[in-house]
Amino acid sequence: MVERVNRTIKEGIAKQMAQHQNKWTEALPTVLTILRATPSKSTGISPYELMTGRLMKLPIDPEISPADLGPLVVAKQQVVLEQLQERLKVLHAQAALKQQQADLRNDAQFNPNSETQFAEGDMIMVRVFVKQDAFAPRWHGPYEACRSNSMDARCQEGIQGLMHEAGTADFIKSQPEVREMGVAIF
């Protein structure tokens, strides 16, 4: 889990550095804010909300005056604290339920007896397992899928050996330009 978060942070820093031409130390606070405010795919709740019971206040959010908060500010501190504790209990229960559902989806996705996820003619990206440097792209392509082999293995022209399905992904069709077209045999 820690390695996955570290990878996400490194990818975010690389994107910030590429877009804004700044140092990694300047990009880190932005990346951490994004990471803390983004809802988890498995739980549907952001880490900040799961820890505090509240949505994270972002720099783009409008300022809220105490008068806009209404009775929450007027209520006694003990009542506010109890409400917050109840909200945290509900959020933790929701997160646990959604995590169980995500675990079931993941089990089905990585079932070795499942059908292949790509059809002939689909555009796919191929994962780069050995990167040139820490901030290099993790995927290259797109390539056109052209046939299936046994055991869900994918073979790609230009790369020796088989390309397993785990090393491929759907090409996001919203890409503005396609620089390189190749043919992948799977």
Residue, then its C-alpha position, 0 to 999 in steps of 0.5 A: m500500500v505504501e509503495r502504491v501511494n509513493r508511486t502515485i506521489k512520484e507520478g503526480i510530481a512528474k506531471q506537475m514538473a512537466q506542466h509548470q516547470n518547477k522543482w519537485t519540492e514546489a510540486l509536492p504540496t500540490v500533489l499531497t493536497i490532491l491525494r488527500a482530497t481525492p475520494s478513493k476508488s474503493t471507498g468513495i471517500s477521501p482520506y481527509e474526510l475519513m480522518t476528519g469527518r469533513l470535506m477538505k477545504l480547497p483554495i478554490d472553495p469560496e470563503i464561508s463566514p460563521a453566519d453561513l454555517g447557521p446552528l452548527v456554530v451556535a451549538k455547544q461544543q459537546v454537541v458538535l463533537e458528538q455529531l462529528q463522532e457519529r459522522l465518522k462512524v457512518l463514514h467508516a462503516q460506508a468505507a468498509l462496505k465499499q472496500q468489501q465490494a471493491d475486493l470482490r471486484n478485484d477478485a473477479q478481475f484477477n481471476p485466471n479463468s476470466e475472459t480476455q478484456f480486449a477484442e480485435g481492433d481495440m486500442i491498447m497501451v503497453r506498460v513500461f516495466v523498466k523506466q529510464d528515470a523516475f519521472a518517465p511515462r509508465w505506459h506507451g502506445p497506443y497499439e491496435a490489438c489484432r489477435s488472441n493467444s492462449m492463457d490471456a497472453r498478449c504478443q506485441e510487434g516490435i517487442q520480443g516475447l509475450m505481453h500478458e494482459a496485466g501489462t496492457a490497458d485500454f487506450i483512453k480515447s480522449q487523447p488529443e493526438v496519437r503520436e505512434m501507431g503500432v500493432a499489438i498481437f494478443 
